Amino acid sequence: MQSTMFHLTTARFEVLSPNIQREIYQEYYRYVYPNIIYMVQDHATTEDIIQNAFMKIIRNVPQAESEAQLKGWMKVVVKNEIYNYFRKHKKNRNVIDSDSVYIKENAELATDSSALEDEIEIKLMAEELSSCLTELKPEYRALIELRWKQQLSYKEMAAELDTTEDKVKYKLYKAREAMKKHFAKRWGE
């Protein structure tokens, strides 16, 4: 069964009935929202990106032979819109709650001095890790988040990002290497 979005390939959006238009937009919204909110971490910005991408989509719908082809094209349009946002708003692109990814929140306070030293060192390293994440490319940061926060497999990540497992592995390797270099500079080998 084809989705309502596939109607975009058969008729101009403006000539469709208001109910069909609403269904198309709602289906599109549900399809792209999770990926966008994950990348930009802000609901209002996500809404803006969704709207801008949708306007581009309804103006330039290609003749797709299948729903998968249409959705793949939509993902590319949305991805480009996210990249455009990041290029325009570089100062805002590095806001990710990395501490909650790598350290256990609300950890018990240490009572003896060696445990206290370890906890302080862990907090300092977590701050450094957070700093390192903010300096990574958004693409690398997203891969790290998908792998360790959402605990996705390489195969799931490849499907989510519409790419191959080999590319995911390679880019994740590059992201880890960039983080290692940053960490080694500050904390030594």
Biotite code that builds the C-alpha atoms (Angstrom):
import biotite.structure as struc

atoms = struc.array([
    struc.Atom([0.000, 0.000, 0.000], chain_id="A", res_id=1, res_name="MET", atom_name="CA", element="C"),
    struc.Atom([1.408, 3.366, -0.995], chain_id="A", res_id=2, res_name="GLN", atom_name="CA", element="C"),
    struc.Atom([1.593, 6.240, 1.413], chain_id="A", res_id=3, res_name="SER", atom_name="CA", element="C"),
    struc.Atom([-0.387, 9.422, 0.990], chain_id="A", res_id=4, res_name="THR", atom_name="CA", element="C"),
    struc.Atom([2.868, 11.224, 0.172], chain_id="A", res_id=5, res_name="MET", atom_name="CA", element="C"),
    struc.Atom([3.048, 9.361, -3.140], chain_id="A", res_id=6, res_name="PHE", atom_name="CA", element="C"),
    struc.Atom([0.134, 11.559, -4.339], chain_id="A", res_id=7, res_name="HIS", atom_name="CA", element="C"),
    struc.Atom([2.750, 14.278, -4.809], chain_id="A", res_id=8, res_name="LEU", atom_name="CA", element="C"),
    struc.Atom([4.066, 12.456, -7.876], chain_id="A", res_id=9, res_name="THR", atom_name="CA", element="C"),
    struc.Atom([0.669, 12.268, -9.548], chain_id="A", res_id=10, res_name="THR", atom_name="CA", element="C"),
    struc.Atom([-0.693, 15.809, -9.075], chain_id="A", res_id=11, res_name="ALA", atom_name="CA", element="C"),
    struc.Atom([0.427, 19.263, -8.053], chain_id="A", res_id=12, res_name="ARG", atom_name="CA", element="C"),
    struc.Atom([0.045, 19.830, -4.335], chain_id="A", res_id=13, res_name="PHE", atom_name="CA", element="C"),
    struc.Atom([-2.109, 22.934, -4.827], chain_id="A", res_id=14, res_name="GLU", atom_name="CA", element="C"),
    struc.Atom([-4.809, 21.052, -6.738], chain_id="A", res_id=15, res_name="VAL", atom_name="CA", element="C"),
    struc.Atom([-5.199, 18.269, -4.185], chain_id="A", res_id=16, res_name="LEU", atom_name="CA", element="C"),
    struc.Atom([-8.082, 18.471, -1.735], chain_id="A", res_id=17, res_name="SER", atom_name="CA", element="C"),
    struc.Atom([-7.355, 20.136, 1.629], chain_id="A", res_id=18, res_name="PRO", atom_name="CA", element="C"),
    struc.Atom([-7.807, 16.796, 3.418], chain_id="A", res_id=19, res_name="ASN", atom_name="CA", element="C"),
    struc.Atom([-5.256, 15.067, 1.173], chain_id="A", res_id=20, res_name="ILE", atom_name="CA", element="C"),
    struc.Atom([-2.874, 18.023, 1.588], chain_id="A", res_id=21, res_name="GLN", atom_name="CA", element="C"),
    struc.Atom([-3.181, 17.757, 5.361], chain_id="A", res_id=22, res_name="ARG", atom_name="CA", element="C"),
    struc.Atom([-2.602, 13.986, 5.282], chain_id="A", res_id=23, res_name="GLU", atom_name="CA", element="C"),
    struc.Atom([0.453, 14.391, 3.054], chain_id="A", res_id=24, res_name="ILE", atom_name="CA", element="C"),
    struc.Atom([1.956, 17.016, 5.344], chain_id="A", res_id=25, res_name="TYR", atom_name="CA", element="C"),
    struc.Atom([1.240, 15.018, 8.501], chain_id="A", res_id=26, res_name="GLN", atom_name="CA", element="C"),
    struc.Atom([2.781, 11.880, 7.032], chain_id="A", res_id=27, res_name="GLU", atom_name="CA", element="C"),
    struc.Atom([5.816, 13.851, 5.822], chain_id="A", res_id=28, res_name="TYR", atom_name="CA", element="C"),
    struc.Atom([6.121, 15.517, 9.254], chain_id="A", res_id=29, res_name="TYR", atom_name="CA", element="C"),
    struc.Atom([6.091, 12.166, 11.079], chain_id="A", res_id=30, res_name="ARG", atom_name="CA", element="C"),
    struc.Atom([8.617, 10.815, 8.589], chain_id="A", res_id=31, res_name="TYR", atom_name="CA", element="C"),
    struc.Atom([11.248, 13.571, 8.970], chain_id="A", res_id=32, res_name="VAL", atom_name="CA", element="C"),
    struc.Atom([10.733, 15.011, 12.478], chain_id="A", res_id=33, res_name="TYR", atom_name="CA", element="C"),
    struc.Atom([12.737, 12.420, 14.486], chain_id="A", res_id=34, res_name="PRO", atom_name="CA", element="C"),
    struc.Atom([15.871, 12.810, 12.379], chain_id="A", res_id=35, res_name="ASN", atom_name="CA", element="C"),
    struc.Atom([15.763, 16.595, 12.334], chain_id="A", res_id=36, res_name="ILE", atom_name="CA", element="C"),
    struc.Atom([15.111, 17.046, 16.049], chain_id="A", res_id=37, res_name="ILE", atom_name="CA", element="C"),
    struc.Atom([17.949, 14.662, 16.769], chain_id="A", res_id=38, res_name="TYR", atom_name="CA", element="C"),
    struc.Atom([20.356, 16.747, 14.699], chain_id="A", res_id=39, res_name="MET", atom_name="CA", element="C"),
    struc.Atom([19.368, 20.269, 15.748], chain_id="A", res_id=40, res_name="VAL", atom_name="CA", element="C"),
    struc.Atom([18.097, 19.612, 19.288], chain_id="A", res_id=41, res_name="GLN", atom_name="CA", element="C"),
    struc.Atom([15.518, 22.408, 19.120], chain_id="A", res_id=42, res_name="ASP", atom_name="CA", element="C"),
    struc.Atom([11.809, 22.046, 18.395], chain_id="A", res_id=43, res_name="HIS", atom_name="CA", element="C"),
    struc.Atom([11.278, 25.497, 16.845], chain_id="A", res_id=44, res_name="ALA", atom_name="CA", element="C"),
    struc.Atom([14.274, 25.079, 14.550], chain_id="A", res_id=45, res_name="THR", atom_name="CA", element="C"),
    struc.Atom([13.053, 21.609, 13.609], chain_id="A", res_id=46, res_name="THR", atom_name="CA", element="C"),
    struc.Atom([9.675, 23.060, 12.674], chain_id="A", res_id=47, res_name="GLU", atom_name="CA", element="C"),
    struc.Atom([11.346, 25.707, 10.496], chain_id="A", res_id=48, res_name="ASP", atom_name="CA", element="C"),
    struc.Atom([13.508, 23.141, 8.711], chain_id="A", res_id=49, res_name="ILE", atom_name="CA", element="C"),
    struc.Atom([10.510, 20.875, 8.139], chain_id="A", res_id=50, res_name="ILE", atom_name="CA", element="C"),
    struc.Atom([8.503, 23.732, 6.653], chain_id="A", res_id=51, res_name="GLN", atom_name="CA", element="C"),
    struc.Atom([11.329, 25.020, 4.429], chain_id="A", res_id=52, res_name="ASN", atom_name="CA", element="C"),
    struc.Atom([12.120, 21.537, 3.141], chain_id="A", res_id=53, res_name="ALA", atom_name="CA", element="C"),
    struc.Atom([8.430, 20.823, 2.509], chain_id="A", res_id=54, res_name="PHE", atom_name="CA", element="C"),
    struc.Atom([8.076, 23.978, 0.440], chain_id="A", res_id=55, res_name="MET", atom_name="CA", element="C"),
    struc.Atom([11.040, 22.897, -1.682], chain_id="A", res_id=56, res_name="LYS", atom_name="CA", element="C"),
    struc.Atom([9.609, 19.410, -1.991], chain_id="A", res_id=57, res_name="ILE", atom_name="CA", element="C"),
    struc.Atom([6.166, 20.458, -3.207], chain_id="A", res_id=58, res_name="ILE", atom_name="CA", element="C"),
    struc.Atom([7.692, 22.917, -5.703], chain_id="A", res_id=59, res_name="ARG", atom_name="CA", element="C"),
    struc.Atom([10.132, 20.413, -7.214], chain_id="A", res_id=60, res_name="ASN", atom_name="CA", element="C"),
    struc.Atom([8.614, 16.927, -6.945], chain_id="A", res_id=61, res_name="VAL", atom_name="CA", element="C"),
    struc.Atom([10.354, 14.549, -9.348], chain_id="A", res_id=62, res_name="PRO", atom_name="CA", element="C"),
    struc.Atom([8.582, 11.788, -11.208], chain_id="A", res_id=63, res_name="GLN", atom_name="CA", element="C"),
    struc.Atom([9.292, 8.913, -8.833], chain_id="A", res_id=64, res_name="ALA", atom_name="CA", element="C"),
    struc.Atom([8.589, 5.349, -9.838], chain_id="A", res_id=65, res_name="GLU", atom_name="CA", element="C"),
    struc.Atom([8.205, 4.122, -6.286], chain_id="A", res_id=66, res_name="SER", atom_name="CA", element="C"),
    struc.Atom([7.483, 5.387, -2.816], chain_id="A", res_id=67, res_name="GLU", atom_name="CA", element="C"),
    struc.Atom([11.000, 4.407, -1.723], chain_id="A", res_id=68, res_name="ALA", atom_name="CA", element="C"),
    struc.Atom([12.482, 6.568, -4.474], chain_id="A", res_id=69, res_name="GLN", atom_name="CA", element="C"),
    struc.Atom([10.310, 9.516, -3.439], chain_id="A", res_id=70, res_name="LEU", atom_name="CA", element="C"),
    struc.Atom([11.200, 9.126, 0.238], chain_id="A", res_id=71, res_name="LYS", atom_name="CA", element="C"),
    struc.Atom([14.885, 8.850, -0.610], chain_id="A", res_id=72, res_name="GLY", atom_name="CA", element="C"),
    struc.Atom([14.686, 12.109, -2.537], chain_id="A", res_id=73, res_name="TRP", atom_name="CA", element="C"),
    struc.Atom([12.823, 13.742, 0.355], chain_id="A", res_id=74, res_name="MET", atom_name="CA", element="C"),
    struc.Atom([15.565, 12.649, 2.760], chain_id="A", res_id=75, res_name="LYS", atom_name="CA", element="C"),
    struc.Atom([18.156, 14.310, 0.550], chain_id="A", res_id=76, res_name="VAL", atom_name="CA", element="C"),
    struc.Atom([16.163, 17.565, 0.465], chain_id="A", res_id=77, res_name="VAL", atom_name="CA", element="C"),
    struc.Atom([15.751, 17.507, 4.254], chain_id="A", res_id=78, res_name="VAL", atom_name="CA", element="C"),
    struc.Atom([19.425, 16.640, 4.799], chain_id="A", res_id=79, res_name="LYS", atom_name="CA", element="C"),
    struc.Atom([20.473, 19.557, 2.597], chain_id="A", res_id=80, res_name="ASN", atom_name="CA", element="C"),
    struc.Atom([18.148, 21.875, 4.494], chain_id="A", res_id=81, res_name="GLU", atom_name="CA", element="C"),
    struc.Atom([19.737, 20.760, 7.798], chain_id="A", res_id=82, res_name="ILE", atom_name="CA", element="C"),
    struc.Atom([23.230, 21.357, 6.398], chain_id="A", res_id=83, res_name="TYR", atom_name="CA", element="C"),
    struc.Atom([22.147, 24.798, 5.187], chain_id="A", res_id=84, res_name="ASN", atom_name="CA", element="C"),
    struc.Atom([20.880, 25.574, 8.681], chain_id="A", res_id=85, res_name="TYR", atom_name="CA", element="C"),
    struc.Atom([24.181, 24.481, 10.242], chain_id="A", res_id=86, res_name="PHE", atom_name="CA", element="C"),
    struc.Atom([26.170, 26.561, 7.772], chain_id="A", res_id=87, res_name="ARG", atom_name="CA", element="C"),
    struc.Atom([24.091, 29.649, 8.556], chain_id="A", res_id=88, res_name="LYS", atom_name="CA", element="C"),
    struc.Atom([24.099, 29.101, 12.321], chain_id="A", res_id=89, res_name="HIS", atom_name="CA", element="C"),
    struc.Atom([27.569, 27.772, 13.102], chain_id="A", res_id=90, res_name="LYS", atom_name="CA", element="C"),
    struc.Atom([27.555, 29.160, 16.633], chain_id="A", res_id=91, res_name="LYS", atom_name="CA", element="C"),
    struc.Atom([24.419, 27.132, 17.509], chain_id="A", res_id=92, res_name="ASN", atom_name="CA", element="C"),
    struc.Atom([25.399, 23.854, 15.914], chain_id="A", res_id=93, res_name="ARG", atom_name="CA", element="C"),
    struc.Atom([27.480, 22.534, 18.770], chain_id="A", res_id=94, res_name="ASN", atom_name="CA", element="C"),
    struc.Atom([24.806, 22.321, 21.435], chain_id="A", res_id=95, res_name="VAL", atom_name="CA", element="C"),
    struc.Atom([24.471, 18.661, 22.385], chain_id="A", res_id=96, res_name="ILE", atom_name="CA", element="C"),
    struc.Atom([24.099, 17.230, 25.844], chain_id="A", res_id=97, res_name="ASP", atom_name="CA", element="C"),
    struc.Atom([27.179, 15.031, 25.638], chain_id="A", res_id=98, res_name="SER", atom_name="CA", element="C"),
    struc.Atom([27.600, 14.662, 29.398], chain_id="A", res_id=99, res_name="ASP", atom_name="CA", element="C"),
    struc.Atom([24.535, 12.472, 29.643], chain_id="A", res_id=100, res_name="SER", atom_name="CA", element="C"),
    struc.Atom([25.923, 10.265, 26.880], chain_id="A", res_id=101, res_name="VAL", atom_name="CA", element="C"),
    struc.Atom([29.205, 9.436, 28.529], chain_id="A", res_id=102, res_name="TYR", atom_name="CA", element="C"),
    struc.Atom([28.783, 9.702, 32.279], chain_id="A", res_id=103, res_name="ILE", atom_name="CA", element="C"),
    struc.Atom([26.096, 8.462, 34.568], chain_id="A", res_id=104, res_name="LYS", atom_name="CA", element="C"),
    struc.Atom([24.019, 11.380, 35.747], chain_id="A", res_id=105, res_name="GLU", atom_name="CA", element="C"),
    struc.Atom([23.401, 11.869, 39.468], chain_id="A", res_id=106, res_name="ASN", atom_name="CA", element="C"),
    struc.Atom([26.223, 9.528, 40.411], chain_id="A", res_id=107, res_name="ALA", atom_name="CA", element="C"),
    struc.Atom([26.730, 8.996, 44.107], chain_id="A", res_id=108, res_name="GLU", atom_name="CA", element="C"),
    struc.Atom([29.297, 11.269, 45.677], chain_id="A", res_id=109, res_name="LEU", atom_name="CA", element="C"),
    struc.Atom([32.527, 9.562, 46.569], chain_id="A", res_id=110, res_name="ALA", atom_name="CA", element="C"),
    struc.Atom([33.439, 9.308, 50.231], chain_id="A", res_id=111, res_name="THR", atom_name="CA", element="C"),
    struc.Atom([37.134, 8.401, 50.255], chain_id="A", res_id=112, res_name="ASP", atom_name="CA", element="C"),
    struc.Atom([39.872, 10.564, 48.710], chain_id="A", res_id=113, res_name="SER", atom_name="CA", element="C"),
    struc.Atom([40.884, 8.223, 45.862], chain_id="A", res_id=114, res_name="SER", atom_name="CA", element="C"),
    struc.Atom([37.275, 7.847, 44.774], chain_id="A", res_id=115, res_name="ALA", atom_name="CA", element="C"),
    struc.Atom([36.853, 11.624, 45.029], chain_id="A", res_id=116, res_name="LEU", atom_name="CA", element="C"),
    struc.Atom([39.939, 12.156, 42.838], chain_id="A", res_id=117, res_name="GLU", atom_name="CA", element="C"),
    struc.Atom([38.597, 9.664, 40.328], chain_id="A", res_id=118, res_name="ASP", atom_name="CA", element="C"),
    struc.Atom([35.245, 11.436, 40.275], chain_id="A", res_id=119, res_name="GLU", atom_name="CA", element="C"),
    struc.Atom([36.881, 14.828, 39.741], chain_id="A", res_id=120, res_name="ILE", atom_name="CA", element="C"),
    struc.Atom([39.025, 13.430, 36.952], chain_id="A", res_id=121, res_name="GLU", atom_name="CA", element="C"),
    struc.Atom([35.963, 11.851, 35.336], chain_id="A", res_id=122, res_name="ILE", atom_name="CA", element="C"),
    struc.Atom([34.117, 15.172, 35.512], chain_id="A", res_id=123, res_name="LYS", atom_name="CA", element="C"),
    struc.Atom([37.066, 17.006, 33.978], chain_id="A", res_id=124, res_name="LEU", atom_name="CA", element="C"),
    struc.Atom([37.318, 14.403, 31.250], chain_id="A", res_id=125, res_name="MET", atom_name="CA", element="C"),
    struc.Atom([33.577, 14.650, 30.645], chain_id="A", res_id=126, res_name="ALA", atom_name="CA", element="C"),
    struc.Atom([33.897, 18.423, 30.255], chain_id="A", res_id=127, res_name="GLU", atom_name="CA", element="C"),
    struc.Atom([36.777, 17.897, 27.848], chain_id="A", res_id=128, res_name="GLU", atom_name="CA", element="C"),
    struc.Atom([34.759, 15.305, 25.968], chain_id="A", res_id=129, res_name="LEU", atom_name="CA", element="C"),
    struc.Atom([31.893, 17.752, 25.720], chain_id="A", res_id=130, res_name="SER", atom_name="CA", element="C"),
    struc.Atom([34.279, 20.381, 24.400], chain_id="A", res_id=131, res_name="SER", atom_name="CA", element="C"),
    struc.Atom([35.670, 17.886, 21.910], chain_id="A", res_id=132, res_name="CYS", atom_name="CA", element="C"),
    struc.Atom([32.185, 16.971, 20.682], chain_id="A", res_id=133, res_name="LEU", atom_name="CA", element="C"),
    struc.Atom([31.344, 20.606, 20.077], chain_id="A", res_id=134, res_name="THR", atom_name="CA", element="C"),
    struc.Atom([34.388, 20.916, 17.823], chain_id="A", res_id=135, res_name="GLU", atom_name="CA", element="C"),
    struc.Atom([33.466, 17.924, 15.687], chain_id="A", res_id=136, res_name="LEU", atom_name="CA", element="C"),
    struc.Atom([31.652, 18.228, 12.409], chain_id="A", res_id=137, res_name="LYS", atom_name="CA", element="C"),
    struc.Atom([27.887, 17.844, 12.927], chain_id="A", res_id=138, res_name="PRO", atom_name="CA", element="C"),
    struc.Atom([28.007, 14.702, 10.785], chain_id="A", res_id=139, res_name="GLU", atom_name="CA", element="C"),
    struc.Atom([30.612, 13.075, 13.066], chain_id="A", res_id=140, res_name="TYR", atom_name="CA", element="C"),
    struc.Atom([28.804, 14.206, 16.202], chain_id="A", res_id=141, res_name="ARG", atom_name="CA", element="C"),
    struc.Atom([25.557, 12.707, 14.900], chain_id="A", res_id=142, res_name="ALA", atom_name="CA", element="C"),
    struc.Atom([27.273, 9.383, 14.192], chain_id="A", res_id=143, res_name="LEU", atom_name="CA", element="C"),
    struc.Atom([28.725, 9.257, 17.695], chain_id="A", res_id=144, res_name="ILE", atom_name="CA", element="C"),
    struc.Atom([25.324, 10.039, 19.163], chain_id="A", res_id=145, res_name="GLU", atom_name="CA", element="C"),
    struc.Atom([23.592, 7.372, 17.056], chain_id="A", res_id=146, res_name="LEU", atom_name="CA", element="C"),
    struc.Atom([26.177, 4.763, 17.997], chain_id="A", res_id=147, res_name="ARG", atom_name="CA", element="C"),
    struc.Atom([26.490, 5.353, 21.731], chain_id="A", res_id=148, res_name="TRP", atom_name="CA", element="C"),
    struc.Atom([23.406, 7.237, 22.823], chain_id="A", res_id=149, res_name="LYS", atom_name="CA", element="C"),
    struc.Atom([20.848, 5.417, 20.701], chain_id="A", res_id=150, res_name="GLN", atom_name="CA", element="C"),
    struc.Atom([22.986, 2.250, 20.583], chain_id="A", res_id=151, res_name="GLN", atom_name="CA", element="C"),
    struc.Atom([22.262, 1.598, 16.921], chain_id="A", res_id=152, res_name="LEU", atom_name="CA", element="C"),
    struc.Atom([24.155, -1.029, 14.972], chain_id="A", res_id=153, res_name="SER", atom_name="CA", element="C"),
    struc.Atom([26.179, -0.053, 11.907], chain_id="A", res_id=154, res_name="TYR", atom_name="CA", element="C"),
    struc.Atom([23.418, -1.495, 9.743], chain_id="A", res_id=155, res_name="LYS", atom_name="CA", element="C"),
    struc.Atom([20.726, 0.528, 11.537], chain_id="A", res_id=156, res_name="GLU", atom_name="CA", element="C"),
    struc.Atom([22.843, 3.671, 11.310], chain_id="A", res_id=157, res_name="MET", atom_name="CA", element="C"),
    struc.Atom([23.360, 3.148, 7.578], chain_id="A", res_id=158, res_name="ALA", atom_name="CA", element="C"),
    struc.Atom([19.605, 2.744, 7.068], chain_id="A", res_id=159, res_name="ALA", atom_name="CA", element="C"),
    struc.Atom([18.860, 5.809, 9.206], chain_id="A", res_id=160, res_name="GLU", atom_name="CA", element="C"),
    struc.Atom([21.344, 7.965, 7.282], chain_id="A", res_id=161, res_name="LEU", atom_name="CA", element="C"),
    struc.Atom([20.570, 6.446, 3.877], chain_id="A", res_id=162, res_name="ASP", atom_name="CA", element="C"),
    struc.Atom([24.161, 5.362, 3.237], chain_id="A", res_id=163, res_name="THR", atom_name="CA", element="C"),
    struc.Atom([26.283, 2.203, 3.310], chain_id="A", res_id=164, res_name="THR", atom_name="CA", element="C"),
    struc.Atom([27.637, 0.425, 6.375], chain_id="A", res_id=165, res_name="GLU", atom_name="CA", element="C"),
    struc.Atom([31.179, 0.909, 5.093], chain_id="A", res_id=166, res_name="ASP", atom_name="CA", element="C"),
    struc.Atom([30.726, 4.675, 4.928], chain_id="A", res_id=167, res_name="LYS", atom_name="CA", element="C"),
    struc.Atom([29.259, 4.696, 8.435], chain_id="A", res_id=168, res_name="VAL", atom_name="CA", element="C"),
    struc.Atom([32.197, 2.667, 9.778], chain_id="A", res_id=169, res_name="LYS", atom_name="CA", element="C"),
    struc.Atom([34.728, 4.886, 8.021], chain_id="A", res_id=170, res_name="TYR", atom_name="CA", element="C"),
    struc.Atom([33.168, 8.149, 9.189], chain_id="A", res_id=171, res_name="LYS", atom_name="CA", element="C"),
    struc.Atom([32.738, 6.834, 12.724], chain_id="A", res_id=172, res_name="LEU", atom_name="CA", element="C"),
    struc.Atom([36.400, 5.822, 12.694], chain_id="A", res_id=173, res_name="TYR", atom_name="CA", element="C"),
    struc.Atom([37.349, 9.355, 11.561], chain_id="A", res_id=174, res_name="LYS", atom_name="CA", element="C"),
    struc.Atom([35.179, 10.861, 14.307], chain_id="A", res_id=175, res_name="ALA", atom_name="CA", element="C"),
    struc.Atom([36.817, 8.686, 16.982], chain_id="A", res_id=176, res_name="ARG", atom_name="CA", element="C"),
    struc.Atom([40.282, 9.554, 15.673], chain_id="A", res_id=177, res_name="GLU", atom_name="CA", element="C"),
    struc.Atom([39.487, 13.274, 15.813], chain_id="A", res_id=178, res_name="ALA", atom_name="CA", element="C"),
    struc.Atom([38.319, 12.871, 19.397], chain_id="A", res_id=179, res_name="MET", atom_name="CA", element="C"),
    struc.Atom([41.420, 10.860, 20.324], chain_id="A", res_id=180, res_name="LYS", atom_name="CA", element="C"),
    struc.Atom([43.699, 13.572, 18.939], chain_id="A", res_id=181, res_name="LYS", atom_name="CA", element="C"),
    struc.Atom([41.850, 16.242, 20.881], chain_id="A", res_id=182, res_name="HIS", atom_name="CA", element="C"),
    struc.Atom([41.942, 14.191, 24.062], chain_id="A", res_id=183, res_name="PHE", atom_name="CA", element="C"),
    struc.Atom([45.614, 13.250, 23.648], chain_id="A", res_id=184, res_name="ALA", atom_name="CA", element="C"),
    struc.Atom([46.506, 16.942, 23.286], chain_id="A", res_id=185, res_name="LYS", atom_name="CA", element="C"),
    struc.Atom([44.867, 17.791, 26.599], chain_id="A", res_id=186, res_name="ARG", atom_name="CA", element="C"),
    struc.Atom([45.244, 14.630, 28.682], chain_id="A", res_id=187, res_name="TRP", atom_name="CA", element="C"),
    struc.Atom([48.280, 12.929, 27.158], chain_id="A", res_id=188, res_name="GLY", atom_name="CA", element="C"),
    struc.Atom([48.406, 9.382, 25.908], chain_id="A", res_id=189, res_name="GLU", atom_name="CA", element="C"),
])
